[in-house]
Amino acid sequence: MGVDHAWEKFSSEIRFALVSDASLQERLNGLISGVSHLQRDSFPDDHVWDEFRKLLNEVTKRGARFPEDEKIRATTSQMSDEKAKESLQAAFAIYTHLAKAFGRTEFVI
């Protein structure tokens, strides 16, 4: 799919997370649900891919018996505000790497 696709998906989901009135947990759930399908070829290098996998592991560690999207909801719904905020910040850091790799000097939010 490529970095351009990952940038587009992250951009859309980050935009929603920033402007939504939903809880931090719901924002995180929406963001991760929108990007969880991305594969290695969507990331510019192994470091960003590893950061993405680390984030996915963090937001799916509960509810092992559920399908992927339900794992995300099961995990994020039980996170503290602080943990959800940390995960949203990690997602934004990944987004900035994607934006740079895609040649964006400004962030479109």
VMD Tcl script that builds the backbone (N, CA, C; Angstrom):
set m [mol new atoms 327]
animate dup $m
set s [atomselect $m all]
$s set {name element resname resid chain x y z} {
  {N N MET 1 A 0.815 -1.200 0.000}
  {CA C MET 1 A 0.000 0.000 0.000}
  {C C MET 1 A 0.857 1.262 0.000}
  {N N GLY 2 A 1.902 1.268 0.790}
  {CA C GLY 2 A 2.833 2.375 0.750}
  {C C GLY 2 A 2.631 3.409 1.834}
  {N N VAL 3 A 3.650 4.236 1.962}
  {CA C VAL 3 A 3.666 5.280 2.990}
  {C C VAL 3 A 2.560 6.304 2.748}
  {N N ASP 4 A 2.253 6.596 1.489}
  {CA C ASP 4 A 1.202 7.569 1.210}
  {C C ASP 4 A -0.146 7.114 1.765}
  {N N HIS 5 A -0.437 5.824 1.636}
  {CA C HIS 5 A -1.693 5.292 2.185}
  {C C HIS 5 A -1.696 5.385 3.716}
  {N N ALA 6 A -0.590 5.009 4.332}
  {CA C ALA 6 A -0.495 5.091 5.797}
  {C C ALA 6 A -0.642 6.532 6.260}
  {N N TRP 7 A 0.000 7.451 5.555}
  {CA C TRP 7 A -0.116 8.872 5.920}
  {C C TRP 7 A -1.564 9.323 5.831}
  {N N GLU 8 A -2.255 8.955 4.756}
  {CA C GLU 8 A -3.656 9.343 4.590}
  {C C GLU 8 A -4.528 8.786 5.713}
  {N N LYS 9 A -4.346 7.509 6.042}
  {CA C LYS 9 A -5.147 6.892 7.104}
  {C C LYS 9 A -4.854 7.546 8.455}
  {N N PHE 10 A -3.579 7.696 8.782}
  {CA C PHE 10 A -3.225 8.320 10.058}
  {C C PHE 10 A -3.725 9.765 10.107}
  {N N SER 11 A -3.578 10.487 9.027}
  {CA C SER 11 A -4.016 11.884 8.995}
  {C C SER 11 A -5.500 12.003 9.304}
  {N N SER 12 A -6.285 11.167 8.667}
  {CA C SER 12 A -7.732 11.174 8.888}
  {C C SER 12 A -8.083 10.819 10.331}
  {N N GLU 13 A -7.466 9.789 10.850}
  {CA C GLU 13 A -7.781 9.334 12.207}
  {C C GLU 13 A -7.251 10.298 13.278}
  {N N ILE 14 A -6.091 10.880 13.051}
  {CA C ILE 14 A -5.547 11.867 13.989}
  {C C ILE 14 A -6.453 13.085 14.025}
  {N N ARG 15 A -6.916 13.507 12.864}
  {CA C ARG 15 A -7.820 14.662 12.783}
  {C C ARG 15 A -9.068 14.417 13.639}
  {N N PHE 16 A -9.663 13.249 13.497}
  {CA C PHE 16 A -10.844 12.909 14.301}
  {C C PHE 16 A -10.506 12.922 15.792}
  {N N ALA 17 A -9.396 12.308 16.156}
  {CA C ALA 17 A -9.014 12.227 17.575}
  {C C ALA 17 A -8.798 13.609 18.176}
  {N N LEU 18 A -8.294 14.538 17.391}
  {CA C LEU 18 A -8.030 15.887 17.901}
  {C C LEU 18 A -9.296 16.713 18.105}
  {N N VAL 19 A -10.269 16.548 17.252}
  {CA C VAL 19 A -11.444 17.423 17.316}
  {C C VAL 19 A -12.660 16.784 17.977}
  {N N SER 20 A -12.606 15.511 18.243}
  {CA C SER 20 A -13.745 14.799 18.811}
  {C C SER 20 A -14.001 15.195 20.264}
  {N N ASP 21 A -15.262 15.142 20.644}
  {CA C ASP 21 A -15.642 15.345 22.042}
  {C C ASP 21 A -15.714 14.018 22.797}
  {N N ALA 22 A -15.392 12.933 22.130}
  {CA C ALA 22 A -15.426 11.608 22.750}
  {C C ALA 22 A -14.342 11.506 23.819}
  {N N SER 23 A -14.461 10.503 24.655}
  {CA C SER 23 A -13.447 10.275 25.686}
  {C C SER 23 A -12.114 9.936 25.020}
  {N N LEU 24 A -11.038 10.065 25.772}
  {CA C LEU 24 A -9.721 9.697 25.255}
  {C C LEU 24 A -9.701 8.244 24.798}
  {N N GLN 25 A -10.351 7.392 25.548}
  {CA C GLN 25 A -10.391 5.967 25.223}
  {C C GLN 25 A -11.135 5.730 23.901}
  {N N GLU 26 A -12.248 6.432 23.701}
  {CA C GLU 26 A -13.002 6.283 22.458}
  {C C GLU 26 A -12.226 6.847 21.271}
  {N N ARG 27 A -11.527 7.950 21.487}
  {CA C ARG 27 A -10.703 8.527 20.428}
  {C C ARG 27 A -9.603 7.550 20.030}
  {N N LEU 28 A -8.951 6.975 21.016}
  {CA C LEU 28 A -7.892 6.014 20.758}
  {C C LEU 28 A -8.447 4.794 20.035}
  {N N ASN 29 A -9.575 4.297 20.475}
  {CA C ASN 29 A -10.212 3.155 19.821}
  {C C ASN 29 A -10.467 3.455 18.347}
  {N N GLY 30 A -11.040 4.605 18.067}
  {CA C GLY 30 A -11.317 4.975 16.680}
  {C C GLY 30 A -10.064 5.089 15.846}
  {N N LEU 31 A -9.047 5.723 16.403}
  {CA C LEU 31 A -7.795 5.902 15.676}
  {C C LEU 31 A -7.162 4.559 15.341}
  {N N ILE 32 A -7.011 3.715 16.342}
  {CA C ILE 32 A -6.349 2.430 16.129}
  {C C ILE 32 A -7.178 1.527 15.221}
  {N N SER 33 A -8.489 1.549 15.386}
  {CA C SER 33 A -9.340 0.740 14.508}
  {C C SER 33 A -9.168 1.153 13.047}
  {N N GLY 34 A -8.910 2.428 12.823}
  {CA C GLY 34 A -8.744 2.930 11.464}
  {C C GLY 34 A -7.396 2.633 10.829}
  {N N VAL 35 A -6.389 2.314 11.646}
  {CA C VAL 35 A -5.042 2.085 11.097}
  {C C VAL 35 A -4.498 0.685 11.381}
  {N N SER 36 A -5.215 -0.117 12.135}
  {CA C SER 36 A -4.680 -1.416 12.568}
  {C C SER 36 A -4.411 -2.373 11.416}
  {N N HIS 37 A -5.013 -2.151 10.278}
  {CA C HIS 37 A -4.820 -3.035 9.120}
  {C C HIS 37 A -3.511 -2.779 8.372}
  {N N LEU 38 A -2.823 -1.697 8.675}
  {CA C LEU 38 A -1.605 -1.346 7.945}
  {C C LEU 38 A -0.528 -2.409 8.131}
  {N N GLN 39 A 0.237 -2.632 7.083}
  {CA C GLN 39 A 1.291 -3.640 7.078}
  {C C GLN 39 A 2.663 -2.980 6.977}
  {N N ARG 40 A 3.708 -3.767 7.055}
  {CA C ARG 40 A 5.085 -3.266 7.068}
  {C C ARG 40 A 5.390 -2.341 5.886}
  {N N ASP 41 A 4.875 -2.653 4.699}
  {CA C ASP 41 A 5.192 -1.841 3.524}
  {C C ASP 41 A 4.556 -0.452 3.562}
  {N N SER 42 A 3.724 -0.199 4.573}
  {CA C SER 42 A 3.119 1.125 4.743}
  {C C SER 42 A 3.995 2.068 5.554}
  {N N PHE 43 A 5.126 1.587 6.029}
  {CA C PHE 43 A 5.977 2.378 6.916}
  {C C PHE 43 A 7.352 2.580 6.292}
  {N N PRO 44 A 7.939 3.746 6.535}
  {CA C PRO 44 A 9.188 4.095 5.843}
  {C C PRO 44 A 10.414 3.298 6.280}
  {N N ASP 45 A 10.397 2.760 7.494}
  {CA C ASP 45 A 11.561 2.006 7.960}
  {C C ASP 45 A 11.161 1.100 9.122}
  {N N ASP 46 A 12.105 0.275 9.530}
  {CA C ASP 46 A 11.820 -0.688 10.597}
  {C C ASP 46 A 11.527 -0.016 11.932}
  {N N HIS 47 A 12.157 1.115 12.201}
  {CA C HIS 47 A 11.930 1.821 13.469}
  {C C HIS 47 A 10.465 2.254 13.601}
  {N N VAL 48 A 9.927 2.869 12.574}
  {CA C VAL 48 A 8.531 3.331 12.628}
  {C C VAL 48 A 7.590 2.130 12.671}
  {N N TRP 49 A 7.894 1.096 11.899}
  {CA C TRP 49 A 7.099 -0.128 11.941}
  {C C TRP 49 A 7.100 -0.723 13.346}
  {N N ASP 50 A 8.267 -0.770 13.989}
  {CA C ASP 50 A 8.365 -1.304 15.350}
  {C C ASP 50 A 7.550 -0.468 16.336}
  {N N GLU 51 A 7.581 0.846 16.180}
  {CA C GLU 51 A 6.787 1.719 17.049}
  {C C GLU 51 A 5.294 1.467 16.852}
  {N N PHE 52 A 4.892 1.263 15.607}
  {CA C PHE 52 A 3.498 0.959 15.303}
  {C C PHE 52 A 3.085 -0.374 15.927}
  {N N ARG 53 A 3.902 -1.405 15.771}
  {CA C ARG 53 A 3.601 -2.717 16.355}
  {C C ARG 53 A 3.537 -2.635 17.883}
  {N N LYS 54 A 4.435 -1.872 18.467}
  {CA C LYS 54 A 4.434 -1.682 19.918}
  {C C LYS 54 A 3.114 -1.037 20.362}
  {N N LEU 55 A 2.670 -0.022 19.630}
  {CA C LEU 55 A 1.399 0.631 19.943}
  {C C LEU 55 A 0.244 -0.360 19.781}
  {N N LEU 56 A 0.234 -1.108 18.698}
  {CA C LEU 56 A -0.833 -2.104 18.500}
  {C C LEU 56 A -0.864 -3.131 19.627}
  {N N ASN 57 A 0.300 -3.583 20.034}
  {CA C ASN 57 A 0.351 -4.546 21.137}
  {C C ASN 57 A -0.200 -3.945 22.421}
  {N N GLU 58 A 0.091 -2.678 22.647}
  {CA C GLU 58 A -0.384 -2.006 23.855}
  {C C GLU 58 A -1.900 -1.867 23.878}
  {N N VAL 59 A -2.495 -1.647 22.724}
  {CA C VAL 59 A -3.941 -1.409 22.687}
  {C C VAL 59 A -4.760 -2.652 22.346}
  {N N THR 60 A -4.102 -3.811 22.307}
  {CA C THR 60 A -4.837 -5.063 22.061}
  {C C THR 60 A -4.489 -6.144 23.073}
  {N N LYS 61 A -3.849 -5.780 24.161}
  {CA C LYS 61 A -3.375 -6.814 25.082}
  {C C LYS 61 A -4.467 -7.433 25.940}
  {N N ARG 62 A -5.627 -6.858 25.959}
  {CA C ARG 62 A -6.755 -7.464 26.683}
  {C C ARG 62 A -7.738 -8.045 25.675}
  {N N GLY 63 A -8.491 -8.985 26.101}
  {CA C GLY 63 A -9.505 -9.559 25.223}
  {C C GLY 63 A -8.932 -10.465 24.152}
  {N N ALA 64 A -7.977 -11.306 24.515}
  {CA C ALA 64 A -7.289 -12.160 23.546}
  {C C ALA 64 A -8.237 -13.063 22.764}
  {N N ARG 65 A -9.381 -13.356 23.308}
  {CA C ARG 65 A -10.290 -14.279 22.627}
  {C C ARG 65 A -11.193 -13.581 21.612}
  {N N PHE 66 A -11.064 -12.264 21.484}
  {CA C PHE 66 A -11.907 -11.487 20.582}
  {C C PHE 66 A -11.224 -11.251 19.234}
  {N N PRO 67 A -12.024 -10.955 18.193}
  {CA C PRO 67 A -11.440 -10.485 16.931}
  {C C PRO 67 A -10.686 -9.168 17.171}
  {N N GLU 68 A -9.822 -8.780 16.236}
  {CA C GLU 68 A -8.924 -7.628 16.414}
  {C C GLU 68 A -9.653 -6.346 16.835}
  {N N ASP 69 A -10.728 -5.978 16.139}
  {CA C ASP 69 A -11.406 -4.724 16.474}
  {C C ASP 69 A -12.031 -4.772 17.865}
  {N N GLU 70 A -12.476 -5.933 18.307}
  {CA C GLU 70 A -13.033 -6.052 19.656}
  {C C GLU 70 A -11.933 -6.055 20.711}
  {N N LYS 71 A -10.738 -6.561 20.363}
  {CA C LYS 71 A -9.596 -6.493 21.273}
  {C C LYS 71 A -9.247 -5.035 21.561}
  {N N ILE 72 A -9.288 -4.225 20.504}
  {CA C ILE 72 A -8.968 -2.805 20.654}
  {C C ILE 72 A -9.950 -2.150 21.621}
  {N N ARG 73 A -11.231 -2.363 21.399}
  {CA C ARG 73 A -12.249 -1.771 22.279}
  {C C ARG 73 A -12.133 -2.308 23.699}
  {N N ALA 74 A -11.915 -3.614 23.841}
  {CA C ALA 74 A -11.794 -4.219 25.175}
  {C C ALA 74 A -10.619 -3.619 25.940}
  {N N THR 75 A -9.519 -3.354 25.234}
  {CA C THR 75 A -8.327 -2.809 25.890}
  {C C THR 75 A -8.463 -1.317 26.154}
  {N N THR 76 A -8.835 -0.556 25.136}
  {CA C THR 76 A -8.887 0.904 25.309}
  {C C THR 76 A -9.953 1.325 26.311}
  {N N SER 77 A -11.046 0.600 26.369}
  {CA C SER 77 A -12.123 0.979 27.294}
  {C C SER 77 A -11.704 0.822 28.756}
  {N N GLN 78 A -10.672 0.030 29.009}
  {CA C GLN 78 A -10.197 -0.185 30.377}
  {C C GLN 78 A -8.965 0.655 30.722}
  {N N MET 79 A -8.505 1.458 29.770}
  {CA C MET 79 A -7.317 2.279 30.017}
  {C C MET 79 A -7.659 3.501 30.858}
  {N N SER 80 A -6.704 3.913 31.652}
  {CA C SER 80 A -6.844 5.186 32.367}
  {C C SER 80 A -6.716 6.319 31.355}
  {N N ASP 81 A -7.150 7.501 31.729}
  {CA C ASP 81 A -6.981 8.661 30.853}
  {C C ASP 81 A -5.508 8.872 30.521}
  {N N GLU 82 A -4.649 8.705 31.514}
  {CA C GLU 82 A -3.210 8.923 31.306}
  {C C GLU 82 A -2.643 7.926 30.293}
  {N N LYS 83 A -3.010 6.662 30.417}
  {CA C LYS 83 A -2.503 5.644 29.490}
  {C C LYS 83 A -3.052 5.877 28.082}
  {N N ALA 84 A -4.316 6.242 27.972}
  {CA C ALA 84 A -4.898 6.526 26.661}
  {C C ALA 84 A -4.209 7.732 26.027}
  {N N LYS 85 A -3.910 8.741 26.834}
  {CA C LYS 85 A -3.217 9.925 26.336}
  {C C LYS 85 A -1.820 9.561 25.837}
  {N N GLU 86 A -1.111 8.730 26.574}
  {CA C GLU 86 A 0.226 8.277 26.153}
  {C C GLU 86 A 0.158 7.540 24.816}
  {N N SER 87 A -0.849 6.712 24.663}
  {CA C SER 87 A -0.999 5.956 23.416}
  {C C SER 87 A -1.366 6.876 22.255}
  {N N LEU 88 A -2.198 7.865 22.506}
  {CA C LEU 88 A -2.520 8.849 21.463}
  {C C LEU 88 A -1.273 9.633 21.069}
  {N N GLN 89 A -0.449 9.976 22.037}
  {CA C GLN 89 A 0.797 10.683 21.733}
  {C C GLN 89 A 1.738 9.805 20.920}
  {N N ALA 90 A 1.787 8.513 21.218}
  {CA C ALA 90 A 2.606 7.581 20.443}
  {C C ALA 90 A 2.098 7.503 19.002}
  {N N ALA 91 A 0.783 7.498 18.837}
  {CA C ALA 91 A 0.202 7.474 17.488}
  {C C ALA 91 A 0.563 8.751 16.735}
  {N N PHE 92 A 0.544 9.881 17.416}
  {CA C PHE 92 A 0.901 11.136 16.758}
  {C C PHE 92 A 2.377 11.135 16.361}
  {N N ALA 93 A 3.236 10.561 17.180}
  {CA C ALA 93 A 4.661 10.461 16.843}
  {C C ALA 93 A 4.849 9.618 15.581}
  {N N ILE 94 A 4.109 8.535 15.460}
  {CA C ILE 94 A 4.165 7.709 14.256}
  {C C ILE 94 A 3.694 8.520 13.058}
  {N N TYR 95 A 2.621 9.253 13.237}
  {CA C TYR 95 A 2.090 10.109 12.177}
  {C C TYR 95 A 3.140 11.119 11.707}
  {N N THR 96 A 3.877 11.711 12.613}
  {CA C THR 96 A 4.890 12.694 12.203}
  {C C THR 96 A 5.986 12.026 11.372}
  {N N HIS 97 A 6.376 10.808 11.725}
  {CA C HIS 97 A 7.354 10.071 10.914}
  {C C HIS 97 A 6.802 9.806 9.515}
  {N N LEU 98 A 5.539 9.417 9.446}
  {CA C LEU 98 A 4.916 9.158 8.147}
  {C C LEU 98 A 4.835 10.438 7.324}
  {N N ALA 99 A 4.478 11.533 7.963}
  {CA C ALA 99 A 4.363 12.807 7.250}
  {C C ALA 99 A 5.716 13.221 6.668}
  {N N LYS 100 A 6.756 13.058 7.442}
  {CA C LYS 100 A 8.099 13.394 6.950}
  {C C LYS 100 A 8.497 12.485 5.794}
  {N N ALA 101 A 8.209 11.200 5.912}
  {CA C ALA 101 A 8.556 10.256 4.857}
  {C C ALA 101 A 7.755 10.512 3.581}
  {N N PHE 102 A 6.555 11.021 3.744}
  {CA C PHE 102 A 5.686 11.306 2.605}
  {C C PHE 102 A 6.009 12.677 2.005}
  {N N GLY 103 A 6.943 13.378 2.640}
  {CA C GLY 103 A 7.370 14.666 2.103}
  {C C GLY 103 A 6.543 15.846 2.568}
  {N N ARG 104 A 5.814 15.664 3.636}
  {CA C ARG 104 A 5.020 16.759 4.189}
  {C C ARG 104 A 5.865 17.542 5.168}
  {N N THR 105 A 5.996 18.826 4.920}
  {CA C THR 105 A 6.748 19.662 5.865}
  {C C THR 105 A 5.819 20.280 6.888}
  {N N GLU 106 A 4.554 20.375 6.554}
  {CA C GLU 106 A 3.555 20.841 7.517}
  {C C GLU 106 A 2.574 19.705 7.746}
  {N N PHE 107 A 1.954 19.718 8.897}
  {CA C PHE 107 A 1.019 18.656 9.245}
  {C C PHE 107 A -0.400 19.131 8.966}
  {N N VAL 108 A -1.104 18.341 8.196}
  {CA C VAL 108 A -2.471 18.668 7.828}
  {C C VAL 108 A -3.405 18.053 8.855}
  {N N ILE 109 A -3.985 18.908 9.668}
  {CA C ILE 109 A -4.911 18.429 10.688}
  {C C ILE 109 A -6.268 19.052 10.473}
}
mol reanalyze $m
mol bondsrecalc $m
mol representation Tube
mol addrep $m
